[in-house]
Amino acid sequence: MTSTYHPVEQKVAIVSQKVSDLSGKQGDDKQFAAVVVRQHPEIDQPKALDVLVPELKSFKDISDTLVILEITMPDGTKSDAYVTLEEFNGAAPNMSEVLKNARGTRGRLPGTRVSNGNG
């Protein structure tokens, strides 16, 4: 008696599953948002997190009440400061007016006019 080997063709599917960096829950690519942490006291470079879309609600967005300031010191060094709108407005009793009348970072000073020199 002779036996003949007939290999059985098997199809293998590779299923890619991501895992949330926050909860460890699995999902496919369409369920995830990429979150880049650009600044945090414990890191020295940006870090990327994979986060399930429903988990984004754990990050309360304060951008509506956040004021970002660029501060240039007399020696030319620059830094950014992040303050709440309430703190910023409390720096002067009429901060809305102060901000409205402040000079722009480009162009002419407020209240100046361009003249061609012909009087």
SULSULSUL-V721897 format. One record per residue. N is the residue number from 1. RES is the residue in one small letter. PSI is psi as a letter, one per 40 degrees, with the letter a starting at -180 (999 if undefined). Layout:
# SULSULSUL-V721897
[[N RES PSI] [N RES PSI]]
This chain:
# SULSULSUL-V721897
[[1 m h] [2 t h] [3 s i] [4 t h] [5 y h] [6 h h] [7 p i] [8 v h] [9 e h] [10 q h] [11 k h] [12 v h] [13 a h] [14 i h] [15 v h] [16 s h] [17 q h] [18 k i] [19 v h] [20 s h] [21 d e] [22 l d] [23 s e] [24 g e] [25 k i] [26 q i] [27 g i] [28 d i] [29 d d] [30 k e] [31 q e] [32 f i] [33 a i] [34 a h] [35 v h] [36 v h] [37 v h] [38 r d] [39 q h] [40 h i] [41 p d] [42 e e] [43 i i] [44 d e] [45 q i] [46 p i] [47 k i] [48 a h] [49 l i] [50 d h] [51 v h] [52 l h] [53 v d] [54 p d] [55 e e] [56 l d] [57 k e] [58 s e] [59 f h] [60 k h] [61 d h] [62 i e] [63 s d] [64 d d] [65 t f] [66 l h] [67 v h] [68 i h] [69 l h] [70 e h] [71 i h] [72 t h] [73 m i] [74 p d] [75 d e] [76 g e] [77 t i] [78 k i] [79 s i] [80 d i] [81 a i] [82 y h] [83 v i] [84 t i] [85 l d] [86 e d] [87 e d] [88 f d] [89 n d] [90 g e] [91 a d] [92 a i] [93 p d] [94 n f] [95 m d] [96 s d] [97 e d] [98 v d] [99 l d] [100 k d] [101 n e] [102 a i] [103 r i] [104 g i] [105 t e] [106 r i] [107 g a] [108 r i] [109 l i] [110 p h] [111 g e] [112 t i] [113 r i] [114 v h] [115 s i] [116 n e] [117 g e] [118 n f] [119 g 999]]
